[in-house]
């Protein structure tokens, strides 16, 4: 006789999110299955749908959580370069979140919590760009492209063997310095 399943779970939502993050980190978001996650959490196959409705809902919750973690990681960065380093550090520390956060085809694009979390993250970057000077729209795209591109290359292992065995954060800081000049806002000439 198979063991009886307990349908009571202390924090099913967190357990499913954690299991999903493990799967994404190991195999990517395409490998996610709510049925498999339910099995991993030891609950009925329908239980995750109670919290997330479907796969897109689960991935949207992961992206929302990721933007919250990213906003916290960006914190009170003192300058644009530091903000970029913190962005790269976040991606390295939270690769599963990072894989999902910027994949709109996987998410519910109109989810209010996701939109608010994404806006907070973008606002932090825009504020840092505006403090740095120059054209805010172009600066925002350039700064985000540099940090996001570097983080993506790092996570996809396209930056293995960094010069002089440097730490990725140190390498990003040097790269950002080549493009933006000295740390901090430009001096009034």
Secondary structure, DSSP 8 states (H G I E B T S, - for coil): ---------TTHHHHHHHHHHHHHHHH-GGG--HHHHHHHHTS-TTHHHHHHSSHHHHHHHHHHHHHHHHHHHHTT-SSHHHHHHHHHHHHHH-HHHHHHHT-GGGS-TT-HHHHHHHHHHHHHHHHHHHHH-S-HHHHHHHHHHHHHHHHHHHHTTTT-S-GGG--HHHHHHHHHHHHH-SSSS----
